[in-house]
Amino acid sequence: MARDRNVEGLQQSIFDTEMHLMMIVDKLRAHDRLEVSALASKIGGLCPISS
């Protein structure tokens, strides 16, 4: 069903975002600001904020 695919896609987006956030936390602990910036922009692409 279309709804099942939508739910599956949403679950994958949430999982991807969680993984990127965990990587950001690791990089923040290592003080790797450049890598944090790159990962944050990936999250922005996964979850665009509408104005």
C-alpha distance matrix in Angstrom:
0.0 3.8 5.4 5.3 6.6 8.8 10.1 10.7 12.5 14.5 15.5 16.8 18.6 20.2 21.3 22.7 24.6 26.0 27.2 28.9 30.5 31.9 33.3 34.9 36.5 38.0 39.3 40.8 42.6 43.9 44.8 43.0 42.4 41.5 38.6 37.5 37.4 35.3 32.7 32.6 31.9 28.9 27.5 28.3 26.1 23.1 23.6 25.4 27.3 27.3 30.7
3.8 0.0 3.8 5.4 5.1 6.2 8.7 9.8 10.5 12.3 14.2 15.3 16.5 18.4 19.9 21.0 22.6 24.4 25.8 27.0 28.6 30.4 31.7 32.9 34.8 36.4 37.4 38.8 40.9 42.2 42.8 40.9 40.0 39.0 36.4 35.1 34.8 32.8 30.4 30.0 29.1 26.3 24.9 25.3 23.1 20.3 20.6 22.1 24.0 23.8 27.2
5.4 3.8 0.0 3.8 5.4 5.0 6.2 8.5 9.8 10.5 12.2 14.2 15.3 16.5 18.3 19.8 21.0 22.5 24.3 25.8 26.9 28.6 30.3 31.4 33.0 34.8 36.1 37.2 39.2 40.8 41.4 39.8 38.9 38.2 35.6 34.0 33.9 32.2 29.5 28.9 28.4 25.7 23.8 24.3 22.6 19.6 19.3 21.1 22.7 22.6 26.0
5.3 5.4 3.8 0.0 3.8 5.4 5.1 6.0 8.5 9.8 10.5 12.2 14.2 15.3 16.4 18.2 19.9 21.0 22.5 24.4 25.7 27.0 28.7 30.2 31.6 33.1 34.7 36.0 37.7 39.2 40.2 38.6 38.1 37.4 34.5 33.1 33.3 31.5 28.6 28.4 28.1 25.1 23.4 24.5 22.7 19.4 19.7 22.0 23.9 24.4 27.9
6.6 5.1 5.4 3.8 0.0 3.8 5.5 4.9 6.0 8.5 9.7 10.4 12.2 14.2 15.1 16.3 18.2 19.9 20.9 22.5 24.2 25.7 27.0 28.5 30.3 31.7 32.8 34.4 36.3 37.5 38.4 36.5 35.9 34.9 32.1 31.0 30.9 28.8 26.2 26.2 25.5 22.5 21.1 22.1 20.0 16.8 17.6 19.8 22.1 22.7 26.3
8.8 6.2 5.0 5.4 3.8 0.0 3.8 5.4 5.1 6.1 8.6 9.9 10.5 12.3 14.2 15.3 16.5 18.4 20.0 21.1 22.5 24.4 25.8 26.9 28.7 30.5 31.5 32.7 34.8 36.2 36.8 35.0 34.1 33.3 30.7 29.2 29.0 27.2 24.6 24.1 23.5 20.7 19.0 19.6 17.8 14.7 14.8 16.8 18.7 19.2 22.8
10.1 8.7 6.2 5.1 5.5 3.8 0.0 3.8 5.4 5.1 6.1 8.6 9.8 10.5 12.2 14.2 15.3 16.5 18.4 20.0 21.0 22.6 24.4 25.6 27.0 28.8 30.3 31.3 33.2 34.8 35.6 34.2 33.5 33.1 30.3 28.6 28.8 27.3 24.3 23.8 23.8 21.0 18.8 20.0 18.7 15.2 15.1 17.7 19.4 20.3 23.8
10.7 9.8 8.5 6.0 4.9 5.4 3.8 0.0 3.8 5.5 5.1 6.2 8.7 9.9 10.5 12.3 14.3 15.4 16.6 18.5 20.0 21.2 22.7 24.4 25.9 27.3 28.7 30.2 31.9 33.3 34.4 32.7 32.4 31.7 28.7 27.4 27.8 25.9 22.9 23.0 23.0 19.8 18.1 19.7 18.1 14.6 15.4 18.3 20.5 21.9 25.6
12.5 10.5 9.8 8.5 6.0 5.1 5.4 3.8 0.0 3.8 5.4 5.1 6.2 8.7 9.8 10.5 12.3 14.2 15.3 16.5 18.3 20.0 21.2 22.5 24.5 25.9 26.9 28.4 30.5 31.7 32.4 30.5 29.9 29.0 26.1 24.9 25.0 23.0 20.2 20.2 19.8 16.6 15.1 16.5 14.6 11.2 12.2 14.9 17.5 18.8 22.6
14.5 12.3 10.5 9.8 8.5 6.1 5.1 5.5 3.8 0.0 3.8 5.4 5.0 6.2 8.6 9.8 10.5 12.3 14.3 15.4 16.4 18.4 20.0 20.9 22.6 24.5 25.7 26.7 28.8 30.3 30.9 29.4 28.6 28.1 25.4 23.7 23.8 22.3 19.3 18.8 18.8 16.0 13.8 15.0 13.9 10.3 10.3 13.2 15.2 16.7 20.4
15.5 14.2 12.2 10.5 9.7 8.6 6.1 5.1 5.4 3.8 0.0 3.8 5.5 5.1 6.2 8.6 9.9 10.6 12.4 14.3 15.3 16.6 18.5 19.9 21.2 22.8 24.4 25.6 27.3 28.9 29.9 28.6 28.2 28.0 25.0 23.3 24.0 22.6 19.3 19.1 19.7 16.8 14.5 16.5 15.7 12.0 12.4 15.8 17.7 19.7 23.3
16.8 15.3 14.2 12.2 10.4 9.9 8.6 6.2 5.1 5.4 3.8 0.0 3.8 5.4 5.0 6.1 8.5 9.8 10.5 12.3 14.2 15.4 16.6 18.3 20.1 21.3 22.6 24.2 26.0 27.2 28.2 26.5 26.3 25.7 22.5 21.3 22.0 20.1 16.9 17.4 17.6 14.3 12.7 15.1 13.8 10.1 11.7 15.1 17.7 20.0 23.6
18.6 16.5 15.3 14.2 12.2 10.5 9.8 8.7 6.2 5.0 5.5 3.8 0.0 3.8 5.4 5.1 6.1 8.6 9.9 10.6 12.2 14.3 15.4 16.4 18.4 20.1 21.0 22.3 24.4 25.7 26.3 24.5 23.9 23.3 20.4 18.9 19.2 17.5 14.5 14.3 14.5 11.4 9.4 11.5 10.4 6.6 7.9 11.4 14.0 16.4 20.0
20.2 18.4 16.5 15.3 14.2 12.3 10.5 9.9 8.7 6.2 5.1 5.4 3.8 0.0 3.8 5.5 5.1 6.1 8.6 9.9 10.5 12.3 14.3 15.2 16.5 18.5 19.9 20.8 22.7 24.5 25.2 23.9 23.4 23.4 20.6 18.6 19.3 18.3 14.8 14.4 15.4 12.8 10.1 12.4 12.5 8.8 8.9 12.7 14.5 17.2 20.6
21.3 19.9 18.3 16.4 15.1 14.2 12.2 10.5 9.8 8.6 6.2 5.0 5.4 3.8 0.0 3.8 5.4 5.1 6.2 8.7 9.9 10.7 12.5 14.3 15.5 16.8 18.5 20.0 21.4 22.9 24.2 22.9 22.9 22.9 19.6 18.1 19.4 18.0 14.4 14.9 16.2 13.2 11.1 14.2 14.0 10.6 11.7 15.5 17.6 20.5 23.9
22.7 21.0 19.8 18.2 16.3 15.3 14.2 12.3 10.5 9.8 8.6 6.1 5.1 5.5 3.8 0.0 3.8 5.5 5.1 6.3 8.7 10.0 10.7 12.4 14.4 15.5 16.6 18.3 20.2 21.2 22.2 20.4 20.3 19.8 16.6 15.4 16.4 14.6 11.2 12.0 12.9 9.6 8.2 11.5 11.0 8.0 10.1 13.6 16.2 19.3 22.6
24.6 22.6 21.0 19.9 18.2 16.5 15.3 14.3 12.3 10.5 9.9 8.5 6.1 5.1 5.4 3.8 0.0 3.8 5.4 5.1 6.1 8.6 9.9 10.4 12.4 14.3 15.2 16.2 18.4 19.9 20.4 19.0 18.4 18.3 15.5 13.5 14.4 13.3 9.8 9.6 11.1 8.6 6.0 9.2 9.9 7.1 8.0 11.5 13.6 16.9 20.0
26.0 24.4 22.5 21.0 19.9 18.4 16.5 15.4 14.2 12.3 10.6 9.8 8.6 6.1 5.1 5.5 3.8 0.0 3.8 5.5 5.1 6.2 8.6 9.8 10.6 12.5 14.3 15.2 16.7 18.6 19.6 18.7 18.7 19.2 16.2 14.1 15.8 15.2 11.4 11.5 13.8 11.7 9.2 12.5 13.6 10.9 11.5 15.0 16.6 20.0 22.9
27.2 25.8 24.3 22.5 20.9 20.0 18.4 16.6 15.3 14.3 12.4 10.5 9.9 8.6 6.2 5.1 5.4 3.8 0.0 3.8 5.4 5.2 6.3 8.7 10.0 10.8 12.4 14.3 15.6 16.8 18.2 16.9 17.4 17.6 14.1 12.8 14.9 13.7 10.0 11.3 13.5 10.9 9.7 13.4 14.0 11.7 13.3 16.7 18.7 22.2 25.1
28.9 27.0 25.8 24.4 22.5 21.1 20.0 18.5 16.5 15.4 14.3 12.3 10.6 9.9 8.7 6.3 5.1 5.5 3.8 0.0 3.8 5.4 5.0 6.1 8.7 9.8 10.4 12.1 14.2 15.2 15.9 14.3 14.3 14.2 11.0 9.4 11.2 10.1 6.3 7.6 9.9 7.8 6.8 10.5 11.4 10.0 11.6 14.5 16.6 20.2 22.9
30.5 28.6 26.9 25.7 24.2 22.5 21.0 20.0 18.3 16.4 15.3 14.2 12.2 10.5 9.9 8.7 6.1 5.1 5.4 3.8 0.0 3.8 5.4 5.0 6.3 8.7 9.8 10.4 12.4 14.2 14.8 14.0 13.8 14.7 11.9 9.3 11.5 11.6 8.0 7.9 11.1 10.1 8.0 11.3 13.2 11.8 12.3 15.1 16.3 20.0 22.4
31.9 30.4 28.6 27.0 25.7 24.4 22.6 21.2 20.0 18.4 16.6 15.4 14.3 12.3 10.7 10.0 8.6 6.2 5.2 5.4 3.8 0.0 3.8 5.4 5.1 6.3 8.7 9.9 10.8 12.6 14.2 13.7 14.5 15.7 12.5 10.6 13.5 13.5 10.0 11.0 14.2 12.9 11.4 14.9 16.5 14.9 15.8 18.8 20.1 23.8 26.2
33.3 31.7 30.3 28.7 27.0 25.8 24.4 22.7 21.2 20.0 18.5 16.6 15.4 14.3 12.5 10.7 9.9 8.6 6.3 5.0 5.4 3.8 0.0 3.8 5.4 5.1 6.2 8.5 9.9 10.6 12.1 10.8 12.0 12.6 9.2 8.1 11.2 10.7 7.6 9.7 12.6 11.4 11.1 14.5 15.8 14.9 16.4 19.0 20.7 24.4 26.7
34.9 32.9 31.4 30.2 28.5 26.9 25.6 24.4 22.5 20.9 19.9 18.3 16.4 15.2 14.3 12.4 10.4 9.8 8.7 6.1 5.0 5.4 3.8 0.0 3.8 5.4 5.0 6.0 8.5 9.7 10.0 9.0 9.2 10.5 7.8 5.3 8.5 9.2 6.5 7.4 10.9 10.7 10.2 12.9 15.0 14.7 15.6 17.7 18.9 22.6 24.5
36.5 34.8 33.0 31.6 30.3 28.7 27.0 25.9 24.5 22.6 21.2 20.1 18.4 16.5 15.5 14.4 12.4 10.6 10.0 8.7 6.3 5.1 5.4 3.8 0.0 3.8 5.5 5.0 6.2 8.7 9.6 10.1 10.8 13.0 10.7 8.2 11.6 12.9 10.3 10.7 14.4 14.4 13.2 16.0 18.3 17.7 18.1 20.3 21.1 24.9 26.6
38.0 36.4 34.8 33.1 31.7 30.5 28.8 27.3 25.9 24.5 22.8 21.3 20.1 18.5 16.8 15.5 14.3 12.5 10.8 9.8 8.7 6.3 5.1 5.4 3.8 0.0 3.8 5.5 5.2 6.4 8.7 8.9 10.9 12.8 10.1 9.0 12.7 13.4 11.1 12.7 16.0 15.6 15.3 18.3 20.1 19.5 20.6 22.9 24.1 27.9 29.8
39.3 37.4 36.1 34.7 32.8 31.5 30.3 28.7 26.9 25.7 24.4 22.6 21.0 19.9 18.5 16.6 15.2 14.3 12.4 10.4 9.8 8.7 6.2 5.0 5.5 3.8 0.0 3.8 5.3 4.9 6.0 5.2 7.3 9.0 6.8 6.0 9.8 10.7 9.4 11.1 14.1 14.4 14.7 17.2 19.1 19.2 20.4 22.2 23.4 27.1 28.8
40.8 38.8 37.2 36.0 34.4 32.7 31.3 30.2 28.4 26.7 25.6 24.2 22.3 20.8 20.0 18.3 16.2 15.2 14.3 12.1 10.4 9.9 8.5 6.0 5.0 5.5 3.8 0.0 3.8 5.3 4.8 6.0 6.9 9.9 8.8 6.8 10.1 12.2 11.0 11.5 14.8 15.8 15.5 17.6 20.1 20.3 20.8 22.4 22.9 26.6 27.9
42.6 40.9 39.2 37.7 36.3 34.8 33.2 31.9 30.5 28.8 27.3 26.0 24.4 22.7 21.4 20.2 18.4 16.7 15.6 14.2 12.4 10.8 9.9 8.5 6.2 5.2 5.3 3.8 0.0 3.8 5.4 7.8 9.9 12.8 11.6 10.2 13.7 15.5 14.1 15.0 18.4 19.0 18.6 21.0 23.4 23.2 23.8 25.7 26.3 30.0 31.3
43.9 42.2 40.8 39.2 37.5 36.2 34.8 33.3 31.7 30.3 28.9 27.2 25.7 24.5 22.9 21.2 19.9 18.6 16.8 15.2 14.2 12.6 10.6 9.7 8.7 6.4 4.9 5.3 3.8 0.0 3.8 5.5 8.6 11.1 10.0 9.9 13.3 14.7 14.0 15.5 18.5 19.1 19.4 21.8 23.8 24.1 25.1 26.8 27.8 31.4 32.8
44.8 42.8 41.4 40.2 38.4 36.8 35.6 34.4 32.4 30.9 29.9 28.2 26.3 25.2 24.2 22.2 20.4 19.6 18.2 15.9 14.8 14.2 12.1 10.0 9.6 8.7 6.0 4.8 5.4 3.8 0.0 3.8 5.8 8.9 9.1 8.6 11.4 13.5 13.5 14.4 17.2 18.5 18.9 20.7 23.0 23.8 24.5 25.7 26.4 30.0 31.0
43.0 40.9 39.8 38.6 36.5 35.0 34.2 32.7 30.5 29.4 28.6 26.5 24.5 23.9 22.9 20.4 19.0 18.7 16.9 14.3 14.0 13.7 10.8 9.0 10.1 8.9 5.2 6.0 7.8 5.5 3.8 0.0 3.8 5.7 5.6 6.3 8.9 10.3 10.9 12.4 14.7 15.9 16.9 18.7 20.6 21.6 22.8 23.9 25.0 28.5 29.7
42.4 40.0 38.9 38.1 35.9 34.1 33.5 32.4 29.9 28.6 28.2 26.3 23.9 23.4 22.9 20.3 18.4 18.7 17.4 14.3 13.8 14.5 12.0 9.2 10.8 10.9 7.3 6.9 9.9 8.6 5.8 3.8 0.0 3.8 5.5 5.0 6.2 8.7 9.9 10.4 12.4 14.4 15.4 16.5 18.7 20.1 20.9 21.6 22.3 25.7 26.6
41.5 39.0 38.2 37.4 34.9 33.3 33.1 31.7 29.0 28.1 28.0 25.7 23.3 23.4 22.9 19.8 18.3 19.2 17.6 14.2 14.7 15.7 12.6 10.5 13.0 12.8 9.0 9.9 12.8 11.1 8.9 5.7 3.8 0.0 3.8 5.4 5.2 6.4 8.8 10.0 11.0 12.9 14.7 15.6 17.2 19.0 20.3 20.7 22.0 25.3 26.3
38.6 36.4 35.6 34.5 32.1 30.7 30.3 28.7 26.1 25.4 25.0 22.5 20.4 20.6 19.6 16.6 15.5 16.2 14.1 11.0 11.9 12.5 9.2 7.8 10.7 10.1 6.8 8.8 11.6 10.0 9.1 5.6 5.5 3.8 0.0 3.8 5.4 5.1 6.2 8.5 10.0 10.8 12.6 14.4 15.6 16.9 18.6 19.6 21.3 24.7 26.3
37.5 35.1 34.0 33.1 31.0 29.2 28.6 27.4 24.9 23.7 23.3 21.3 18.9 18.6 18.1 15.4 13.5 14.1 12.8 9.4 9.3 10.6 8.1 5.3 8.2 9.0 6.0 6.8 10.2 9.9 8.6 6.3 5.0 5.4 3.8 0.0 3.8 5.5 5.2 6.0 8.6 10.0 10.7 12.3 14.4 15.5 16.5 17.5 18.7 22.3 23.8
37.4 34.8 33.9 33.3 30.9 29.0 28.8 27.8 25.0 23.8 24.0 22.0 19.2 19.3 19.4 16.4 14.4 15.8 14.9 11.2 11.5 13.5 11.2 8.5 11.6 12.7 9.8 10.1 13.7 13.3 11.4 8.9 6.2 5.2 5.4 3.8 0.0 3.8 5.5 5.1 6.3 8.8 10.1 10.6 12.6 14.5 15.4 15.7 16.8 20.1 21.4
35.3 32.8 32.2 31.5 28.8 27.2 27.3 25.9 23.0 22.3 22.6 20.1 17.5 18.3 18.0 14.6 13.3 15.2 13.7 10.1 11.6 13.5 10.7 9.2 12.9 13.4 10.7 12.2 15.5 14.7 13.5 10.3 8.7 6.4 5.1 5.5 3.8 0.0 3.8 5.5 5.3 6.6 9.0 10.0 11.0 12.9 14.6 15.2 17.1 20.4 22.1
32.7 30.4 29.5 28.6 26.2 24.6 24.3 22.9 20.2 19.3 19.3 16.9 14.5 14.8 14.4 11.2 9.8 11.4 10.0 6.3 8.0 10.0 7.6 6.5 10.3 11.1 9.4 11.0 14.1 14.0 13.5 10.9 9.9 8.8 6.2 5.2 5.5 3.8 0.0 3.8 5.4 5.1 6.5 8.8 10.0 10.8 12.5 14.0 16.0 19.5 21.6
32.6 30.0 28.9 28.4 26.2 24.1 23.8 23.0 20.2 18.8 19.1 17.4 14.3 14.4 14.9 12.0 9.6 11.5 11.3 7.6 7.9 11.0 9.7 7.4 10.7 12.7 11.1 11.5 15.0 15.5 14.4 12.4 10.4 10.0 8.5 6.0 5.1 5.5 3.8 0.0 3.8 5.4 5.1 6.3 8.8 9.9 10.6 11.5 12.9 16.5 18.3
31.9 29.1 28.4 28.1 25.5 23.5 23.8 23.0 19.8 18.8 19.7 17.6 14.5 15.4 16.2 12.9 11.1 13.8 13.5 9.9 11.1 14.2 12.6 10.9 14.4 16.0 14.1 14.8 18.4 18.5 17.2 14.7 12.4 11.0 10.0 8.6 6.3 5.3 5.4 3.8 0.0 3.8 5.4 4.9 6.4 8.8 9.9 9.9 11.9 15.1 17.0
28.9 26.3 25.7 25.1 22.5 20.7 21.0 19.8 16.6 16.0 16.8 14.3 11.4 12.8 13.2 9.6 8.6 11.7 10.9 7.8 10.1 12.9 11.4 10.7 14.4 15.6 14.4 15.8 19.0 19.1 18.5 15.9 14.4 12.9 10.8 10.0 8.8 6.6 5.1 5.4 3.8 0.0 3.8 5.3 5.1 6.4 8.8 9.9 12.7 15.9 18.4
27.5 24.9 23.8 23.4 21.1 19.0 18.8 18.1 15.1 13.8 14.5 12.7 9.4 10.1 11.1 8.2 6.0 9.2 9.7 6.8 8.0 11.4 11.1 10.2 13.2 15.3 14.7 15.5 18.6 19.4 18.9 16.9 15.4 14.7 12.6 10.7 10.1 9.0 6.5 5.1 5.4 3.8 0.0 3.8 5.2 4.9 6.0 8.0 10.4 13.9 16.6
28.3 25.3 24.3 24.5 22.1 19.6 20.0 19.7 16.5 15.0 16.5 15.1 11.5 12.4 14.2 11.5 9.2 12.5 13.4 10.5 11.3 14.9 14.5 12.9 16.0 18.3 17.2 17.6 21.0 21.8 20.7 18.7 16.5 15.6 14.4 12.3 10.6 10.0 8.8 6.3 4.9 5.3 3.8 0.0 3.8 5.5 5.2 5.3 7.5 10.8 13.2
26.1 23.1 22.6 22.7 20.0 17.8 18.7 18.1 14.6 13.9 15.7 13.8 10.4 12.5 14.0 11.0 9.9 13.6 14.0 11.4 13.2 16.5 15.8 15.0 18.3 20.1 19.1 20.1 23.4 23.8 23.0 20.6 18.7 17.2 15.6 14.4 12.6 11.0 10.0 8.8 6.4 5.1 5.2 3.8 0.0 3.8 5.6 5.6 9.1 11.7 14.6
23.1 20.3 19.6 19.4 16.8 14.7 15.2 14.6 11.2 10.3 12.0 10.1 6.6 8.8 10.6 8.0 7.1 10.9 11.7 10.0 11.8 14.9 14.9 14.7 17.7 19.5 19.2 20.3 23.2 24.1 23.8 21.6 20.1 19.0 16.9 15.5 14.5 12.9 10.8 9.9 8.8 6.4 4.9 5.5 3.8 0.0 3.8 6.2 9.6 12.3 15.7
23.6 20.6 19.3 19.7 17.6 14.8 15.1 15.4 12.2 10.3 12.4 11.7 7.9 8.9 11.7 10.1 8.0 11.5 13.3 11.6 12.3 15.8 16.4 15.6 18.1 20.6 20.4 20.8 23.8 25.1 24.5 22.8 20.9 20.3 18.6 16.5 15.4 14.6 12.5 10.6 9.9 8.8 6.0 5.2 5.6 3.8 0.0 3.8 6.3 9.2 12.6
25.4 22.1 21.1 22.0 19.8 16.8 17.7 18.3 14.9 13.2 15.8 15.1 11.4 12.7 15.5 13.6 11.5 15.0 16.7 14.5 15.1 18.8 19.0 17.7 20.3 22.9 22.2 22.4 25.7 26.8 25.7 23.9 21.6 20.7 19.6 17.5 15.7 15.2 14.0 11.5 9.9 9.9 8.0 5.3 5.6 6.2 3.8 0.0 3.8 6.3 9.5
27.3 24.0 22.7 23.9 22.1 18.7 19.4 20.5 17.5 15.2 17.7 17.7 14.0 14.5 17.6 16.2 13.6 16.6 18.7 16.6 16.3 20.1 20.7 18.9 21.1 24.1 23.4 22.9 26.3 27.8 26.4 25.0 22.3 22.0 21.3 18.7 16.8 17.1 16.0 12.9 11.9 12.7 10.4 7.5 9.1 9.6 6.3 3.8 0.0 3.8 6.4
27.3 23.8 22.6 24.4 22.7 19.2 20.3 21.9 18.8 16.7 19.7 20.0 16.4 17.2 20.5 19.3 16.9 20.0 22.2 20.2 20.0 23.8 24.4 22.6 24.9 27.9 27.1 26.6 30.0 31.4 30.0 28.5 25.7 25.3 24.7 22.3 20.1 20.4 19.5 16.5 15.1 15.9 13.9 10.8 11.7 12.3 9.2 6.3 3.8 0.0 3.8
30.7 27.2 26.0 27.9 26.3 22.8 23.8 25.6 22.6 20.4 23.3 23.6 20.0 20.6 23.9 22.6 20.0 22.9 25.1 22.9 22.4 26.2 26.7 24.5 26.6 29.8 28.8 27.9 31.3 32.8 31.0 29.7 26.6 26.3 26.3 23.8 21.4 22.1 21.6 18.3 17.0 18.4 16.6 13.2 14.6 15.7 12.6 9.5 6.4 3.8 0.0
